């Protein structure tokens, strides 16, 4: 090969390497439900600002993202332990149950219309005849209302609350739409973090003891993510003091009681 040809080949090789080096890496792909998504997205931005690695968070009802998560998911987050157990099965070996790490807790609350026009003060008020109650039965809230009403062992309270439930939504997004569409709904049993993310839709009423229930958000690195140098560090960031502060701003319990 003549010198000029060698020089040209070297130049082309150097240019190609430089172009590759300047191409941003694919983002870290993170999937999960809508509840923890506001905190997760803020954490993703903070991680990118710190490390330069973008984190793409896709959240919502599981059928919307499950197939894509099977293809490229690096980290999966959940809205409860029962949800994460379902993800272990649905992702067909792509995540390991023993690798799941619980992160932070959220509290079951009652959302009411702005200004609380009916003066609802807690779960006891939802046992009273005539209340119109919305609940979620699915998406990490399976049996939540039953657990709350049944905590004292009094079946009459379970019966009373069931009589007042007029909408059983399949997930939180569906419940949110029902709350918007039907102004006759008096109360919405859901996690308090939803009011933080939707302050104009509802006010929050804390559930009194002994009816209060907590469930967690957890996260796990997938088998694909194990090959990515940023997957475990991002999970570690979620557990860090900075990550905890982000989740706390969105209504999560991040410390000891």
C-alpha positions in Angstrom: 0.0 0.0 0.0 1.4 3.4 -1.0 2.2 6.0 1.8 -0.7 8.2 0.7 -3.1 5.3 0.8 -1.8 4.4 4.3 -2.3 8.0 5.5 -5.8 8.1 4.1 -6.7 4.8 5.8 -5.3 6.0 9.1 -7.3 9.2 8.8 -10.5 7.4 8.1 -9.9 5.1 11.0 -9.2 8.0 13.4 -12.3 9.8 12.1 -14.5 6.8 12.7 -13.2 6.3 16.2 -13.7 10.0 17.0 -17.3 9.8 15.7 -18.0 6.7 17.8 -16.5 8.4 20.9 -18.8 11.4 20.4 -21.9 9.4 20.0 -23.8 9.5 23.3 -24.4 6.1 24.9 -27.9 4.6 24.9 -29.8 5.6 27.9 -30.3 3.3 30.8 -33.8 1.8 30.3 -36.0 1.8 33.4 -39.6 0.5 33.6 -42.3 0.4 36.2 -45.7 1.6 37.4 -47.0 5.2 37.5 -47.1 5.7 41.2 -43.3 6.0 41.9 -42.7 7.5 38.4 -42.5 11.2 39.5 -39.8 10.5 42.0 -38.1 8.0 39.7 -37.9 10.6 36.9 -36.5 13.3 39.2 -33.9 10.7 40.4 -33.1 9.9 36.8 -32.4 13.6 36.0 -30.2 13.9 39.1 -28.2 10.8 38.2 -27.7 12.1 34.6 -26.5 15.5 35.9 -24.0 13.7 38.2 -22.7 11.1 35.8 -23.6 12.2 32.3 -25.5 9.0 31.6 -29.1 9.5 30.6 -31.8 7.4 32.3 -35.0 6.8 30.3 -38.0 6.1 32.7 -41.1 4.5 31.1 -44.0 4.2 33.5 -47.6 3.3 33.5 -49.9 0.2 33.4 -47.7 -2.9 32.9 -49.1 -4.0 29.5 -47.9 -0.7 28.0 -44.3 -1.4 28.6 -43.8 -5.1 29.4 -42.8 -6.3 26.0 -40.3 -3.5 25.5 -38.9 -4.1 29.0 -38.3 -7.7 28.0 -36.2 -6.5 25.1 -34.1 -3.8 26.7 -35.0 -3.2 30.3 -32.0 -2.5 32.6 -33.9 -1.9 35.8 -37.5 -2.6 36.9 -39.2 -0.8 39.7 -42.5 -1.7 41.4 -45.2 -0.2 43.6 -45.6 -3.1 46.1 -44.1 -6.4 46.9 -47.0 -8.2 45.3 -46.5 -6.2 42.2 -42.8 -7.1 42.1 -43.6 -10.8 42.5 -45.9 -10.5 39.5 -43.0 -8.8 37.6 -40.7 -11.7 38.4 -43.1 -14.0 36.7 -44.1 -11.8 33.8 -40.5 -11.0 32.9 -39.8 -14.7 32.4 -36.4 -15.0 34.1 -35.1 -11.5 33.3 -35.1 -10.5 36.9 -34.2 -12.5 40.0 -36.5 -12.5 43.1 -33.5 -12.6 45.4 -32.0 -9.5 43.8 -35.0 -7.3 44.5 -34.3 -4.4 46.9 -37.2 -2.6 48.7 -36.6 1.2 48.6 -39.2 3.3 50.4 -42.7 3.1 51.8 -45.9 4.9 50.9 -49.0 5.3 53.0 -52.6 4.5 52.1 -54.6 7.7 52.2 -58.0 9.0 51.4 -58.3 11.6 48.6 -61.2 14.0 48.8 -62.5 16.8 46.7 -60.6 20.1 47.1 -61.7 21.8 50.3 -63.0 18.5 51.6 -66.7 19.6 51.2 -68.0 16.5 53.0 -65.8 16.9 56.0 -64.3 13.4 55.7 -61.9 12.9 58.6 -60.7 9.3 58.1 -61.7 5.8 57.2 -64.3 5.6 59.9 -66.3 8.3 58.0 -66.3 6.0 54.9 -68.1 3.3 56.8 -71.1 5.6 57.1 -74.1 5.0 54.8 -74.3 7.0 51.6 -70.6 7.6 50.9 -69.5 7.1 47.3 -66.0 5.6 47.3 -63.5 4.8 44.6 -60.8 2.1 45.1 -58.2 0.4 43.0 -58.2 -3.3 42.8 -54.9 -4.2 41.1 -51.6 -2.6 40.3 -50.1 -3.1 43.7 -53.3 -2.3 45.5 -55.0 -5.7 45.4 -57.1 -6.0 48.5 -55.8 -2.7 50.0 -59.2 -1.4 51.1 -60.1 -4.8 52.6 -56.8 -4.9 54.5 -57.6 -1.4 55.9 -61.2 -2.1 56.9 -60.4 -5.5 58.3 -57.5 -4.6 60.5 -59.5 -4.5 63.7 -61.1 -7.9 63.0 -64.6 -6.4 62.7 -66.4 -7.9 59.7 -69.1 -5.2 60.0 -66.5 -2.6 58.9 -65.6 -4.5 55.8 -69.3 -4.9 55.0 -69.9 -1.2 55.5 -67.1 -0.1 53.3 -67.9 -2.5 50.6 -71.5 -1.2 50.4 -70.1 2.3 49.7 -67.6 1.3 47.0 -69.1 2.3 43.6 -66.0 2.1 41.4 -63.3 -0.7 41.4 -60.6 0.7 39.0 -58.0 -1.7 37.6 -55.1 0.6 38.2 -54.3 4.1 39.5 -54.4 5.8 36.1 -57.9 4.4 35.5 -59.0 5.5 39.0 -57.7 9.0 38.3 -59.8 9.3 35.2 -62.8 8.0 37.0 -62.3 10.7 39.7 -62.2 13.3 37.0 -65.2 12.0 35.1 -67.5 11.4 38.1 -67.8 14.4 40.5 -70.2 12.5 42.6 -67.4 10.4 44.0 -66.7 11.5 47.6 -63.5 9.7 48.4 -60.7 7.8 46.7 -58.7 5.3 48.6 -55.2 5.3 47.2 -51.6 6.1 48.1 -51.1 9.6 49.4 -48.3 10.2 46.9 -50.9 10.6 44.2 -52.1 13.8 45.8 -48.6 15.1 45.8 -48.4 14.5 42.1 -51.9 15.8 41.4 -52.5 18.6 43.9 -55.3 20.3 42.0 -57.4 17.2 41.8 -57.8 16.4 45.4 -56.9 17.1 49.0 -55.5 14.3 51.2 -56.9 12.9 54.4 -54.6 10.7 56.5 -56.0 7.3 57.4 -56.1 7.0 61.1 -54.7 4.1 63.1 -55.5 1.3 63.3 -56.5 1.3 59.6 -53.2 2.6 58.1 -51.4 0.4 55.6 -48.0 0.8 54.0 -46.5 -0.8 50.9 -43.2 -0.2 49.3 -41.5 0.5 46.0 -38.7 -1.8 45.1 -36.2 -2.0 42.3 -34.1 -4.7 40.7 -31.4 -4.8 38.0 -32.3 -7.1 35.2 -30.1 -9.7 33.6 -29.6 -7.3 30.7 -28.8 -4.5 33.2 -26.1 -6.6 34.8 -24.1 -6.1 31.6 -24.4 -2.3 31.9 -22.0 -0.4 34.1 -24.6 2.1 35.2 -27.5 -0.1 36.2 -26.3 -1.0 39.7 -24.9 2.4 40.4 -28.3 3.9 39.5 -30.0 1.6 42.0 -27.4 2.5 44.6 -28.1 6.2 43.9 -31.8 5.6 44.5 -30.9 4.2 47.9 -28.5 7.1 48.7 -29.3 10.1 50.9 -29.8 12.2 47.7 -32.2 9.6 46.3 -34.1 9.4 49.6 -34.5 13.1 49.7 -36.0 13.0 46.2 -38.5 10.4 47.1 -39.3 12.2 50.4 -40.3 15.3 48.3 -42.8 13.1 46.5 -44.4 11.9 49.7 -42.5 8.7 50.4 -41.5 7.6 53.8 -37.7 7.2 53.7 -36.6 6.9 57.3 -37.6 5.3 60.6 -41.1 6.0 62.0 
